[in-house]
């Protein structure tokens, strides 16, 4: 459900097929999530396109923040891997990695580089 809410907002409409492609979930799972949201009047459906109702847009923001937090944790767990390896695995550019995800000090970065070079 959180992956659906990550994409579904009050500003943009999505079809179930588009959500299936974006999330990687089975179409039946997407339809089940969309049915739950529409049955509870949290989302609307117009011509096979779904969007969240304005008053529930906070769910989209929550799902977005949670997904980014999970992404940060996954990247942090890979901190013993060189930057290029993390960028490739996490599908982020080095600039994005350094600006948004890397919480290490300059000294910690230096020590990591030394440790990595010593193991080559």
PyMOL commands that place a pseudoatom at each C-alpha (Angstrom):
pseudoatom trace, name=CA, resn=UNK, resi=1, chain=A, elem=C, hetatm=0, pos=[0.000, 0.000, 0.000]
pseudoatom trace, name=CA, resn=UNK, resi=2, chain=A, elem=C, hetatm=0, pos=[2.817, 2.441, 0.809]
pseudoatom trace, name=CA, resn=UNK, resi=3, chain=A, elem=C, hetatm=0, pos=[4.305, 1.998, -2.653]
pseudoatom trace, name=CA, resn=UNK, resi=4, chain=A, elem=C, hetatm=0, pos=[0.953, 2.877, -4.200]
pseudoatom trace, name=CA, resn=UNK, resi=5, chain=A, elem=C, hetatm=0, pos=[0.613, 5.907, -1.923]
pseudoatom trace, name=CA, resn=UNK, resi=6, chain=A, elem=C, hetatm=0, pos=[4.142, 6.982, -2.899]
pseudoatom trace, name=CA, resn=UNK, resi=7, chain=A, elem=C, hetatm=0, pos=[2.935, 7.576, -6.464]
pseudoatom trace, name=CA, resn=UNK, resi=8, chain=A, elem=C, hetatm=0, pos=[-0.737, 8.373, -5.882]
pseudoatom trace, name=CA, resn=UNK, resi=9, chain=A, elem=C, hetatm=0, pos=[-1.415, 11.998, -5.000]
pseudoatom trace, name=CA, resn=UNK, resi=10, chain=A, elem=C, hetatm=0, pos=[-4.188, 14.526, -5.428]
pseudoatom trace, name=CA, resn=UNK, resi=11, chain=A, elem=C, hetatm=0, pos=[-2.265, 16.252, -8.219]
pseudoatom trace, name=CA, resn=UNK, resi=12, chain=A, elem=C, hetatm=0, pos=[-1.554, 13.387, -10.599]
pseudoatom trace, name=CA, resn=UNK, resi=13, chain=A, elem=C, hetatm=0, pos=[-3.755, 10.583, -11.895]
pseudoatom trace, name=CA, resn=UNK, resi=14, chain=A, elem=C, hetatm=0, pos=[-2.518, 7.029, -12.496]
pseudoatom trace, name=CA, resn=UNK, resi=15, chain=A, elem=C, hetatm=0, pos=[-3.949, 3.917, -14.103]
pseudoatom trace, name=CA, resn=UNK, resi=16, chain=A, elem=C, hetatm=0, pos=[-3.584, 0.558, -12.387]
pseudoatom trace, name=CA, resn=UNK, resi=17, chain=A, elem=C, hetatm=0, pos=[-1.279, -0.559, -15.221]
pseudoatom trace, name=CA, resn=UNK, resi=18, chain=A, elem=C, hetatm=0, pos=[1.004, 2.453, -14.669]
pseudoatom trace, name=CA, resn=UNK, resi=19, chain=A, elem=C, hetatm=0, pos=[1.142, 1.790, -10.931]
pseudoatom trace, name=CA, resn=UNK, resi=20, chain=A, elem=C, hetatm=0, pos=[1.865, -1.882, -11.581]
pseudoatom trace, name=CA, resn=UNK, resi=21, chain=A, elem=C, hetatm=0, pos=[4.783, -0.944, -13.820]
pseudoatom trace, name=CA, resn=UNK, resi=22, chain=A, elem=C, hetatm=0, pos=[6.172, 1.666, -11.423]
pseudoatom trace, name=CA, resn=UNK, resi=23, chain=A, elem=C, hetatm=0, pos=[5.876, -0.358, -8.215]
pseudoatom trace, name=CA, resn=UNK, resi=24, chain=A, elem=C, hetatm=0, pos=[6.733, -3.795, -9.570]
pseudoatom trace, name=CA, resn=UNK, resi=25, chain=A, elem=C, hetatm=0, pos=[3.772, -5.296, -7.695]
pseudoatom trace, name=CA, resn=UNK, resi=26, chain=A, elem=C, hetatm=0, pos=[1.287, -7.681, -9.239]
pseudoatom trace, name=CA, resn=UNK, resi=27, chain=A, elem=C, hetatm=0, pos=[-1.699, -6.047, -10.888]
pseudoatom trace, name=CA, resn=UNK, resi=28, chain=A, elem=C, hetatm=0, pos=[-4.045, -7.857, -8.463]
pseudoatom trace, name=CA, resn=UNK, resi=29, chain=A, elem=C, hetatm=0, pos=[-2.190, -6.251, -5.531]
pseudoatom trace, name=CA, resn=UNK, resi=30, chain=A, elem=C, hetatm=0, pos=[-2.500, -2.801, -7.092]
pseudoatom trace, name=CA, resn=UNK, resi=31, chain=A, elem=C, hetatm=0, pos=[-6.221, -3.271, -7.724]
pseudoatom trace, name=CA, resn=UNK, resi=32, chain=A, elem=C, hetatm=0, pos=[-6.738, -4.496, -4.148]
pseudoatom trace, name=CA, resn=UNK, resi=33, chain=A, elem=C, hetatm=0, pos=[-4.950, -1.394, -2.788]
pseudoatom trace, name=CA, resn=UNK, resi=34, chain=A, elem=C, hetatm=0, pos=[-6.880, 0.939, -5.097]
pseudoatom trace, name=CA, resn=UNK, resi=35, chain=A, elem=C, hetatm=0, pos=[-10.180, -0.723, -4.187]
pseudoatom trace, name=CA, resn=UNK, resi=36, chain=A, elem=C, hetatm=0, pos=[-9.410, -0.219, -0.487]
pseudoatom trace, name=CA, resn=UNK, resi=37, chain=A, elem=C, hetatm=0, pos=[-8.616, 3.448, -1.045]
pseudoatom trace, name=CA, resn=UNK, resi=38, chain=A, elem=C, hetatm=0, pos=[-11.708, 4.100, -3.179]
pseudoatom trace, name=CA, resn=UNK, resi=39, chain=A, elem=C, hetatm=0, pos=[-14.055, 2.127, -0.884]
pseudoatom trace, name=CA, resn=UNK, resi=40, chain=A, elem=C, hetatm=0, pos=[-12.908, 4.281, 2.027]
pseudoatom trace, name=CA, resn=UNK, resi=41, chain=A, elem=C, hetatm=0, pos=[-13.385, 7.455, -0.073]
pseudoatom trace, name=CA, resn=UNK, resi=42, chain=A, elem=C, hetatm=0, pos=[-9.680, 8.253, 0.164]
pseudoatom trace, name=CA, resn=UNK, resi=43, chain=A, elem=C, hetatm=0, pos=[-9.151, 8.069, -3.602]
pseudoatom trace, name=CA, resn=UNK, resi=44, chain=A, elem=C, hetatm=0, pos=[-11.297, 8.715, -6.633]
pseudoatom trace, name=CA, resn=UNK, resi=45, chain=A, elem=C, hetatm=0, pos=[-11.522, 6.934, -9.970]
pseudoatom trace, name=CA, resn=UNK, resi=46, chain=A, elem=C, hetatm=0, pos=[-12.336, 8.698, -13.236]
pseudoatom trace, name=CA, resn=UNK, resi=47, chain=A, elem=C, hetatm=0, pos=[-12.107, 6.832, -16.548]
pseudoatom trace, name=CA, resn=UNK, resi=48, chain=A, elem=C, hetatm=0, pos=[-9.762, 4.153, -15.136]
pseudoatom trace, name=CA, resn=UNK, resi=49, chain=A, elem=C, hetatm=0, pos=[-7.490, 6.786, -13.607]
pseudoatom trace, name=CA, resn=UNK, resi=50, chain=A, elem=C, hetatm=0, pos=[-7.008, 7.071, -9.848]
pseudoatom trace, name=CA, resn=UNK, resi=51, chain=A, elem=C, hetatm=0, pos=[-5.915, 9.925, -7.616]
pseudoatom trace, name=CA, resn=UNK, resi=52, chain=A, elem=C, hetatm=0, pos=[-6.027, 10.684, -3.916]
pseudoatom trace, name=CA, resn=UNK, resi=53, chain=A, elem=C, hetatm=0, pos=[-8.614, 13.089, -2.618]
pseudoatom trace, name=CA, resn=UNK, resi=54, chain=A, elem=C, hetatm=0, pos=[-7.110, 16.392, -1.561]
pseudoatom trace, name=CA, resn=UNK, resi=55, chain=A, elem=C, hetatm=0, pos=[-7.707, 15.857, 2.159]
pseudoatom trace, name=CA, resn=UNK, resi=56, chain=A, elem=C, hetatm=0, pos=[-5.687, 12.620, 2.080]
pseudoatom trace, name=CA, resn=UNK, resi=57, chain=A, elem=C, hetatm=0, pos=[-2.638, 14.021, 0.319]
pseudoatom trace, name=CA, resn=UNK, resi=58, chain=A, elem=C, hetatm=0, pos=[-0.802, 13.799, 3.651]
pseudoatom trace, name=CA, resn=UNK, resi=59, chain=A, elem=C, hetatm=0, pos=[-0.701, 10.025, 3.105]
pseudoatom trace, name=CA, resn=UNK, resi=60, chain=A, elem=C, hetatm=0, pos=[1.248, 10.600, -0.101]
pseudoatom trace, name=CA, resn=UNK, resi=61, chain=A, elem=C, hetatm=0, pos=[3.692, 12.861, 1.740]
pseudoatom trace, name=CA, resn=UNK, resi=62, chain=A, elem=C, hetatm=0, pos=[4.090, 10.311, 4.546]
pseudoatom trace, name=CA, resn=UNK, resi=63, chain=A, elem=C, hetatm=0, pos=[4.712, 7.461, 2.075]
pseudoatom trace, name=CA, resn=UNK, resi=64, chain=A, elem=C, hetatm=0, pos=[7.242, 9.602, 0.219]
pseudoatom trace, name=CA, resn=UNK, resi=65, chain=A, elem=C, hetatm=0, pos=[9.172, 10.483, 3.374]
pseudoatom trace, name=CA, resn=UNK, resi=66, chain=A, elem=C, hetatm=0, pos=[9.078, 6.891, 4.605]
pseudoatom trace, name=CA, resn=UNK, resi=67, chain=A, elem=C, hetatm=0, pos=[10.335, 5.544, 1.284]
pseudoatom trace, name=CA, resn=UNK, resi=68, chain=A, elem=C, hetatm=0, pos=[13.225, 8.019, 1.261]
pseudoatom trace, name=CA, resn=UNK, resi=69, chain=A, elem=C, hetatm=0, pos=[14.047, 7.145, 4.866]
pseudoatom trace, name=CA, resn=UNK, resi=70, chain=A, elem=C, hetatm=0, pos=[14.172, 3.437, 3.993]
pseudoatom trace, name=CA, resn=UNK, resi=71, chain=A, elem=C, hetatm=0, pos=[16.385, 4.279, 1.021]
pseudoatom trace, name=CA, resn=UNK, resi=72, chain=A, elem=C, hetatm=0, pos=[18.745, 6.242, 3.283]
pseudoatom trace, name=CA, resn=UNK, resi=73, chain=A, elem=C, hetatm=0, pos=[18.958, 3.340, 5.736]
pseudoatom trace, name=CA, resn=UNK, resi=74, chain=A, elem=C, hetatm=0, pos=[19.746, 0.893, 2.932]
pseudoatom trace, name=CA, resn=UNK, resi=75, chain=A, elem=C, hetatm=0, pos=[22.472, 3.184, 1.614]
pseudoatom trace, name=CA, resn=UNK, resi=76, chain=A, elem=C, hetatm=0, pos=[23.876, 3.663, 5.117]
pseudoatom trace, name=CA, resn=UNK, resi=77, chain=A, elem=C, hetatm=0, pos=[24.066, -0.101, 5.620]
pseudoatom trace, name=CA, resn=UNK, resi=78, chain=A, elem=C, hetatm=0, pos=[26.269, -0.261, 2.538]
pseudoatom trace, name=CA, resn=UNK, resi=79, chain=A, elem=C, hetatm=0, pos=[28.689, 2.363, 3.887]
pseudoatom trace, name=CA, resn=UNK, resi=80, chain=A, elem=C, hetatm=0, pos=[31.660, -0.031, 3.726]
pseudoatom trace, name=CA, resn=UNK, resi=81, chain=A, elem=C, hetatm=0, pos=[31.293, -0.093, -0.071]
pseudoatom trace, name=CA, resn=UNK, resi=82, chain=A, elem=C, hetatm=0, pos=[33.036, 2.583, -2.174]
pseudoatom trace, name=CA, resn=UNK, resi=83, chain=A, elem=C, hetatm=0, pos=[30.920, 5.483, -3.391]
pseudoatom trace, name=CA, resn=UNK, resi=84, chain=A, elem=C, hetatm=0, pos=[30.681, 4.213, -6.970]
pseudoatom trace, name=CA, resn=UNK, resi=85, chain=A, elem=C, hetatm=0, pos=[29.386, 0.859, -5.761]
pseudoatom trace, name=CA, resn=UNK, resi=86, chain=A, elem=C, hetatm=0, pos=[26.763, 2.508, -3.568]
pseudoatom trace, name=CA, resn=UNK, resi=87, chain=A, elem=C, hetatm=0, pos=[25.688, 4.823, -6.397]
pseudoatom trace, name=CA, resn=UNK, resi=88, chain=A, elem=C, hetatm=0, pos=[25.246, 1.917, -8.795]
pseudoatom trace, name=CA, resn=UNK, resi=89, chain=A, elem=C, hetatm=0, pos=[23.423, -0.274, -6.289]
pseudoatom trace, name=CA, resn=UNK, resi=90, chain=A, elem=C, hetatm=0, pos=[21.141, 2.482, -4.933]
pseudoatom trace, name=CA, resn=UNK, resi=91, chain=A, elem=C, hetatm=0, pos=[20.578, 4.070, -8.363]
pseudoatom trace, name=CA, resn=UNK, resi=92, chain=A, elem=C, hetatm=0, pos=[21.639, 7.569, -7.283]
pseudoatom trace, name=CA, resn=UNK, resi=93, chain=A, elem=C, hetatm=0, pos=[24.249, 9.951, -8.642]
pseudoatom trace, name=CA, resn=UNK, resi=94, chain=A, elem=C, hetatm=0, pos=[27.354, 10.762, -6.574]
pseudoatom trace, name=CA, resn=UNK, resi=95, chain=A, elem=C, hetatm=0, pos=[26.062, 14.315, -6.097]
pseudoatom trace, name=CA, resn=UNK, resi=96, chain=A, elem=C, hetatm=0, pos=[22.710, 13.133, -4.732]
pseudoatom trace, name=CA, resn=UNK, resi=97, chain=A, elem=C, hetatm=0, pos=[24.476, 10.576, -2.553]
pseudoatom trace, name=CA, resn=UNK, resi=98, chain=A, elem=C, hetatm=0, pos=[26.776, 13.198, -1.021]
pseudoatom trace, name=CA, resn=UNK, resi=99, chain=A, elem=C, hetatm=0, pos=[24.112, 15.883, -0.617]
pseudoatom trace, name=CA, resn=UNK, resi=100, chain=A, elem=C, hetatm=0, pos=[21.214, 13.871, 0.768]
pseudoatom trace, name=CA, resn=UNK, resi=101, chain=A, elem=C, hetatm=0, pos=[22.420, 10.536, 2.116]
pseudoatom trace, name=CA, resn=UNK, resi=102, chain=A, elem=C, hetatm=0, pos=[26.025, 10.696, 3.279]
pseudoatom trace, name=CA, resn=UNK, resi=103, chain=A, elem=C, hetatm=0, pos=[26.164, 11.712, 6.938]
pseudoatom trace, name=CA, resn=UNK, resi=104, chain=A, elem=C, hetatm=0, pos=[29.838, 10.864, 7.499]
pseudoatom trace, name=CA, resn=UNK, resi=105, chain=A, elem=C, hetatm=0, pos=[32.389, 13.468, 8.527]
pseudoatom trace, name=CA, resn=UNK, resi=106, chain=A, elem=C, hetatm=0, pos=[35.378, 14.239, 6.303]
pseudoatom trace, name=CA, resn=UNK, resi=107, chain=A, elem=C, hetatm=0, pos=[37.558, 12.191, 8.658]
pseudoatom trace, name=CA, resn=UNK, resi=108, chain=A, elem=C, hetatm=0, pos=[35.244, 9.179, 8.449]
pseudoatom trace, name=CA, resn=UNK, resi=109, chain=A, elem=C, hetatm=0, pos=[35.307, 9.410, 4.656]
pseudoatom trace, name=CA, resn=UNK, resi=110, chain=A, elem=C, hetatm=0, pos=[39.101, 9.536, 4.685]
pseudoatom trace, name=CA, resn=UNK, resi=111, chain=A, elem=C, hetatm=0, pos=[39.350, 6.503, 6.975]
pseudoatom trace, name=CA, resn=UNK, resi=112, chain=A, elem=C, hetatm=0, pos=[36.944, 4.569, 4.788]
pseudoatom trace, name=CA, resn=UNK, resi=113, chain=A, elem=C, hetatm=0, pos=[39.002, 5.333, 1.669]
pseudoatom trace, name=CA, resn=UNK, resi=114, chain=A, elem=C, hetatm=0, pos=[42.181, 4.208, 3.448]
pseudoatom trace, name=CA, resn=UNK, resi=115, chain=A, elem=C, hetatm=0, pos=[40.539, 0.985, 4.609]
pseudoatom trace, name=CA, resn=UNK, resi=116, chain=A, elem=C, hetatm=0, pos=[39.255, 0.264, 1.125]
pseudoatom trace, name=CA, resn=UNK, resi=117, chain=A, elem=C, hetatm=0, pos=[42.636, 0.937, -0.508]
pseudoatom trace, name=CA, resn=UNK, resi=118, chain=A, elem=C, hetatm=0, pos=[44.425, -1.239, 2.049]
pseudoatom trace, name=CA, resn=UNK, resi=119, chain=A, elem=C, hetatm=0, pos=[42.200, -4.169, 1.041]
pseudoatom trace, name=CA, resn=UNK, resi=120, chain=A, elem=C, hetatm=0, pos=[42.952, -3.929, -2.681]
for i in range(1, 120): cmd.bond("trace and resi %d" % i, "trace and resi %d" % (i + 1))
show_as sticks, trace
zoom trace
